Amino acid sequence: MKIVYIFGAGASASINERVPVMANFFEKAIDLLDESNKSFLLAFAFTEEARAFPQNFEVENLGIKMGAIERLNEQFVNPRNNPEMTEQQSSLLNKELIEIINNYKAAFKSDSKRRMANLEDVFSKVEAYMEKKGKNTAADQTHARLQYMINGLFYHLDLDKDLQKSFSNAAHHTLSEFVASTDNVEHTFISFNYDLWLEKALYQKKLWLPRDGYGSYNFEYYSRPEEDIECGSGNVNIANKFTEKPQKSKVNVLKPHGSLSWRFGKNHENGIIILENGENSIVAYNKTWNYPPLHFPKNTEINLIPLIVPPAPNKIRSHPLFRKTDKDVSNALLHADAVVIVGWSMPLTDRYQQDIILNILSNREEQIKKLIVCDKRESGGDLLLPKFESIFRAREIKPWLGGFNSEFVDFLKKEV
C-alpha cells in the first residue's frame, strides 16, 4: 500500500498558537522589530516603500522615515564610514531611530488591517510593484528582505527551544509512531511548509535521515562551521564535506516550496547545505539568518540565500532541485492508494499546485481509493471538501474536522 500525505500550514499551527502562519505573520514579526535587528527593521521599511501593506498614509510615512533614518544611522554612526562623528551626535541619531521605531510599531499595531495582512497578499503586491517599476528597484530588495524575515522570524523566536515542550506533545509524533508501526506500506510526505517540525518528528523515530535528503535530488553535505568561527558570522567550511554513504530512510519527504534548512548559492547551484546528520541537522545554524546574505569564506565568496518559494501567485522555482521534486511528487501521486491532507486549504496562491496535481491525477489509470482530509474549521466540510473532490476525484472521501491531533491519528489507523 502507498500513502501520500500533503501537509499545509494547519499542521504546524496545531503545535502552538505562537507558530507563525500566513495570516498572522506580520502580527508576530512586528514585536521583534528593534534597532538591533537590521533585517527586520529594513524589511518593514522596504515593504512600506513598496506600498505592499493595506493603505494607511500615516503608517506608510512612519515606515519610510524609519528606513531613511536607519540608512543615515548606518552611514554616519559607523566609525568606519564617519570617523569624525562625535559620541553625542551618534547618540542623538540613534535616539531618533529608536523613537521612530517605537512610533512605527505603535501605529502598525493599531491598524488591524495592517496587523493581520496576509503574507501571501503582501508578496503579491510586491511582485506587482516589481512589474510596474522594472527590475533592480527597491521592490527587488523588498522581495529579498521579506524572504529573510521569514527565516528571521523562525530563528529569532528560537522556536526549536521555545516551543520544544509544545512540540513534544504534537501530533507529528503520534503520526510518526503510526508510520513506524506499519509494514509493507510506502509513506511519502509532501509538505508546503518551510519549517522543520515534520522532519524532526520523523527523525526521532529514525524514519527519515537528513543525509538521505529530499527526494531524488543529489544533495551536497557540509560539516558544521569550525569551532573558532563566531556563531553569527555565517561562514561555512566548504572543505569539510560528508563522505559517508547515506543510510536509507523509511519515508520520503518532498518540499515543493523549499525549506528553512536549505541555502542556495547563486553561483553554485548544487550547493544546498544541511549542516549535520543529527537530531538538529535540518536546522540551519542558529544566528546565521542575517541580511545581507551569508558568504563562504576566503576565495569562494558565493552568496547564500534561503531556498524558499515566497507565498505569491507567481512562484519562481528555477533551481534544479524543484524540477526533481516535481517529478518525485508526480511519481508519488501517480501510484498512491490513499492521500491524506493535513492542514492544507488549497489557497488561491497555490492554484498552480492544484493544476499540477489535477494534471498528474488525470494520467492515473485508476482512481485514488481514499482521500482523507484533516482540518479544523466549522465550515471545513462545506467549503473544503468540494475543492478536494474536484481535484483528487477519489472513490471515497473521509473528512476529519477536529484538527491535527492524536484522535485524528486513531481515525487514520481505522481508515487505512
N, C-alpha and C positions, 0 to 999 in steps of 0.2 A: 504493500500500500504506500502511496505517496501523498504527503500532506504539505501544502504550501500555506504559510502564514504571512499575512500582509499587515505590518504594523504602521500605525499613524500616530499623531501627536497624543491622542487619548490614552495610548498605552503608557507613555511617560508621565502624563498628567495624573495618572492613577497612583503614582508613588507618593506624591505630596503636592499640596496646593502651591508650594513655592517653586516648583519646576516651571520655567517659562515656556509658554506656547505662543503661537502666532498672535492670538487675540489679546494677550496681556504682556507682551514682550517689553514694550516701552514703559509701561507702568512699573515693572520690576527694575528695568535698567536705569530709570531716572534717579532712583535713590543712590546709585553708585557714582553719579556724576560729581566729581570734585576736581580741584585744581591739580591734584597729584596724579590723576589718571587722564593723560592727554588723549588717549584713543577714544574714550567715552565722550569727553568734552568736545572734541572736534567732530566726532561723528554726529552729535546732535546739532552742532553749529552748521556743518555742511548740509545736513538734511533740511534745516530751516532755510538755508540759502537756495536750495533746490525747490523750495515750496512743496515739499513732499508730504507734509503733515496737513490735516484739515486747516482751513483758512482761519487765522486769528492774527491780525496785524501786530497787536501788542506783543504777543509771544514771539512771533517771527522776528520782529525788530530786536527784541532782547537776545534772541539766539544769534542773530547776525552780529550784534555788538559783542557778544561773548566771544565769538570766533575771532573778530577783529582784535580785541584786547589780548586774547591768548597769543595771537601771532606777534603782536607788539611785545608782549611779555617775553616770548621766546627769543625774539630778535634782539631786544635791548638788555634784558636782565642777564642773559647768559654771558658770563665774563669773557668767553672766547670771542663772542660777537661784539661786545662793547666793554672793553676793559676799564673805560673811564666812568662807567656807571657807578654812582655812589651808593652806599648801603641804604641811605634814606630814600633815594629815588627808586631803587629796586623794591623797597618795602612798600612804597606808595602805590606802585604799579601792580604789585602782587595783591595788595589790599583791594584795589579797584576790581581786579579779576575775581577775587573771592566774592565780593559784593554782587557783581553782575551774575555770577553763577547761582548764588542763592536766590536772587530775584527771578532768574530764569526758571529755576526749579519750582519756585512757589507758583509762578504764572502757569507753568506747564501742568502742574498737578491740579490747579483749579479749573483747567479746561478739560472737561470729561471726554469730549470727542478726541482730543489730542492724546490724553492719557490712555484711552482704550483704542487707539489707532491700530489697525491690524498690520502686522509686519508685511504681509503679502501685498496689501494695498499700497503701502509706502514704497516698497520696491517697484511696484508697477508704475507709480508716479515718477520715480527717479528714472526709470527706463524711458518713459515718455519725454521727460526733460532732456535726457541724453539725445534722443532722436531729434528733438527740436533745436538744441544748441550745437549738435555735432560732437564729434569725438574730441578727446583731450581737453575737456572742460572740467569745471568744478563738479559736474554731475558724475563724471568717471570716478573722481575721488570719493564722492558721496557713496557710490555703489560699493567701492572697495572698503571704505571705513565701516559701512553697515555690516559687511561680512566679518570684519574683525570684532565688531561689537557683539555679534552672535557668539563668537568664541570667547570674547572677554567676559560676557555675562555669565557663561557657564563656569569659567575658571576663576573669575573674580569672586563669585559666590562660593567657590571651592565646594561644589556640590558633592564631590566624592566623599568629603569628610562631613560636611554639614548635614547631608541627607542620608548618611550611611545607615542610621537607625531605621529611618522610614524605608529605605531600600531593602534592608534585611527582612522586612515583612512584606515585600512587594510580591505581587502575583507572578512576576517574572520567574521567581524561584520555584513556585509551585508548578508552573508550566514546564520548567526545566526538569523537574523531578518526573513529571509525566513523560516527557520525551525520553529521559534516561531509562525509564521502565519498559519502553516498547521494544519489541523485537520484530525484525522483518518489516520495519517501517522507515521510509526515507523522509526526513524532515528538511524543508528549505524555508528560511526566513527572508522575506523581502521587507526591508524597513525603510520608510521615507524619513526617518528621524536622524538628525545629526548625532544625537547623544549616544552614549555607550552602555546604557543600562542593560540592554538585551545581551550584548556580548559578555558583560561581566557575569550575568547570571548563568549564561551557558558555560562560560569558562570555569566557574566554581564547580560545576558538575563534570568538567572535562569533556563537554560535548563539542566545544569549539575551541580551537587553539590559535592564538594570534599569528603564529608563524605560518599557518596554512592560508592566511589571507582571506580575501573576499572573492569567492568565485574563481574563475579560470584565469584572471589577470595575473601576470608574473610580477609579484611584488619584490622590492629590494628592501632589505632589513639592515638597520644600523644599530650599533650599540648606543648606550646612554652617553651623554657628554662626559668628557674627562672630569675627574674629581676636582681639579683645580680651576675649572671653568665656573664662573659665577652663575648662580641659578638663573638670574634674569637675563643673561646675555643672549640666549637663543642660539648659541653655537653648537654644532653637532660635529663630532669627529667622523668625517666621511670614510676614513681608512678602516674603521672597525666594523666590517660587515659580518653578519652572522654567516657561518659556513656549515652549520649542522643541517642535515636533511630534515625537512618538515615532517611532523607527525600527522597522522590522518585524523581529521575531525569527523565526528559522527554526523554533524549537521552542516549545512551550508548557509552562510549569511551574505546577503546581497543588499547593497545600499545605493539605489539609483540616484539619490540626491547628495551623495558624499557623506563624509564623516568628520567629526571633530579630531579624530586621531590621524587624519591624512594631511600631509603637507606636500605641496606641489611646487617644484622648481620650474619656472617658465622656460629656462634654457636646458632643462634636464628632465625630459618628460617622464622618464621612468622612476624618478626619484620620490616615490611615496615612502613616507617614514612611519614605521611602527617601532617604538623605541626599545622594547624589551619583551621577552616571551614569558611574562609572569602575570600575576593577577592584575596589575595595573599597566600592563604592557600597551593596552589600547588607549590609555590616557596620555595625551600629549604632555610632554614635560612641563609641569606646572610653572607658572610665572613667565612663560615664553610667548604667550599670545599677545605680543605688543605691536604697536604701529610706530614706525614703518615695518615692513616685512622682515622676517628673520634672514640671516645670511649664513652661508657656510664660511668657515674661517679661511684665512690665507688667500691662496690664488684662485680658489674655486668661485667664491663670490656669486652664488646664484640665489636670487630672491626666492624665498619660500613663502607661499601663501596657503591659507587653509583651503583644501579642495572640497568645497561645499557648493551646492547649487542654490542660489537665492530663491526664496519663495515668490516668484513672479511668473506671469504667463509665458514670457519668452525665456525659457530655461536654457542657458548656454552650457553645453556638455561636450566640449571639444576634446577633452582628454581621452586617450585611447582606453583608459580604464572603464569609462562609461559605455563604450561600444561593446566591450567584453561583457559588462554587467547586463546590458540589454539582451545579449544573446543567452546569457545564463537565465535571466528572468523568463525569456521566451521558452526555453527548453523546460524549465520547471513547470510553467503553466500548461504547456502542451501535454504533459504527462501526468498532471495532478489528478488524483482521485477525489480529493477534498480540498477546499480552500477555506481558510479561517481568517476573517477580517477582525483585527483588534484596534479599535480607536481610530480608524481611517474613515473620514466622512466624505471622501471624494470631492474636495473643494474645487472651485472653478479654476484655480491656478494649477491644478493637477489634471486639467482636461486632456492635455497631451498624453499623460499616462493612461487615462481612461481609453483614449483612442488606440494606444498601443496594445493594451490588454484586450480590447474588443477585437482588434485585428488578429492577435495571437489565437484567441479562443475560436475565432471563425475558421481557423485552419485545423481545429481538432476533428478527429474522425468521430468522436462520440462526446456527449455532454459530460460536464463535471457532475459527479454523482451527488455531491452535497456541498452546499455553501453555508457556513456558519458565520453569523455577523454578531460581534460583541461591541456594544456601545452603551452609552449612559446618557439618555435624554428622554424626556417624556414623549416627544413627538418622533422618536427614533424609528419606530415601526412604520409610521405613516409616511415619513419623508425619505428615510434612507433605503428601506428595503426595495421600493420600486427602482431606485437608481441602480442598486446592485443587481437586481433581477435583469434589468435591461442590458447590463454589461456581461455578466457571468453566465446567464441562461442555464443555471444548474437545474438538475432534475428536482432537487429538494432544497429549500431554504429554511434554515433554523435560526431564529433571532434570539439573542440574549441581551436584554436591555438593562441589566443590573450592573454593568461596568466590568472592568478587568479585575477580577478578584479570584480567590480560591474556589468560590462557588461556581464561577464560570468554568474553571478547570475541571471540576467534578462533572459539570454539564457536558464539557467537551469529551471527557472519557466515555460517557454513555453514548455519545453520538457517533464517535469514530472507532 
